[in-house]
Amino acid sequence: MKIGSIAFLVGLVIAVVGAFVSQEWFPIVLVVTGLVVGFLNVSGGESRRFLISAIAFLMAADALDTLPMVGAKVTDIMLNIGYMVGAAALLVAIISLFDMSKD
C-alpha cells in the first residue's frame, strides 16, 4: 500500500472521529493529510478528473444537512472530509497550473 493511500484512509478516519469529538487540531491534520494525498496520489493524467470530483464533493457536502436525526453528523463528516479534499484540490490545481505554464 502506498503512503498516499494510507494518508487518505487516515484522513477519512480522522474526519469521521472529528464529527463526534471536537478537537481544534482536527482540521489542521486534515489539511496536511490532504496536501500529502494531493501530492502523492494524484498524477498529471488524473488531475482533471480529481478536480471535477473535488468540486462536486465540496458543493454537495452541505446538502445532506436536512436529513432528520443523522443529517448534522453526516454533514460534519462531509465537511471534515472537505478540509482534506479542498487542500488536495488546491495543491493539484497549483501543480496543474505550473504544468500548463511550461508549454
C-alpha positions in Angstrom: 0.0 0.0 0.0 1.3 3.4 -0.9 1.8 6.3 1.6 -0.7 8.4 -0.2 -3.4 5.7 0.1 -2.6 5.3 3.8 -2.8 9.1 4.3 -6.2 9.1 2.5 -7.6 6.4 4.8 -6.2 8.0 7.9 -7.8 11.3 6.8 -11.2 9.6 6.4 -10.9 8.1 9.9 -10.0 11.4 11.4 -12.9 13.1 9.5 -15.3 10.6 11.0 -13.9 10.8 14.5 -13.8 14.6 14.2 -17.6 14.7 13.7 -18.1 13.1 17.1 -15.1 14.5 19.1 -14.4 18.2 18.9 -10.7 19.0 18.7 -9.1 22.2 17.4 -6.3 20.4 15.6 -8.5 18.0 13.5 -8.9 20.5 10.6 -5.2 21.2 10.6 -4.4 17.5 10.5 -7.0 17.0 7.7 -5.5 19.9 5.6 -2.0 18.4 6.0 -3.3 15.0 5.1 -5.0 16.5 2.1 -1.8 18.1 0.9 0.0 14.7 1.2 -2.8 13.0 -0.7 -2.8 15.6 -3.4 0.9 15.4 -3.8 1.4 11.6 -3.7 -1.9 10.2 -5.1 -3.0 12.4 -8.0 -0.8 12.2 -11.1 -0.9 14.5 -14.1 -3.4 12.3 -16.0 -5.8 12.1 -13.1 -5.8 15.8 -12.2 -8.7 16.9 -14.3 -11.0 14.1 -13.1 -9.9 14.7 -9.5 -10.5 18.4 -9.6 -14.0 17.9 -11.1 -14.8 15.3 -8.4 -13.5 17.6 -5.7 -15.6 20.4 -6.9 -18.7 18.2 -6.9 -18.0 16.8 -3.5 -17.4 20.2 -1.9 -20.6 21.6 -3.4 -22.6 18.6 -2.1 -21.0 18.5 1.3 -23.7 20.7 2.9 -26.7 19.2 1.0 -27.3 16.4 3.5 -27.9 18.7 6.4 -31.7 18.3 6.0 -31.8 14.6 6.8 -33.6 14.0 10.0 -31.7 12.7 13.0 -28.4 11.9 11.2 -28.1 15.0 8.9 -26.0 17.0 11.3 -23.4 14.3 11.8 -23.3 13.3 8.2 -22.8 17.0 7.3 -20.0 17.2 9.9 -18.2 14.2 8.4 -18.5 15.5 4.9 -17.3 19.0 5.9 -14.3 17.4 7.7 -13.6 15.4 4.5 -13.9 18.7 2.7 -10.9 20.0 4.6 -8.8 17.2 3.2 -10.3 17.2 -0.3 -10.1 21.0 -0.5 -6.4 21.1 0.4 -5.7 18.3 -2.0 -7.6 20.1 -4.8 -5.7 23.3 -4.1 -2.4 21.5 -4.4 -3.4 19.6 -7.6 -4.8 22.8 -9.2 -1.5 24.7 -8.4 0.6 21.8 -9.9 -1.7 21.7 -12.9 -1.2 25.5 -13.4 2.5 25.1 -13.3 2.4 22.2 -15.7 0.3 24.3 -18.2 2.7 27.2 -17.9 5.6 25.0 -19.0 4.1 24.6 -22.5 
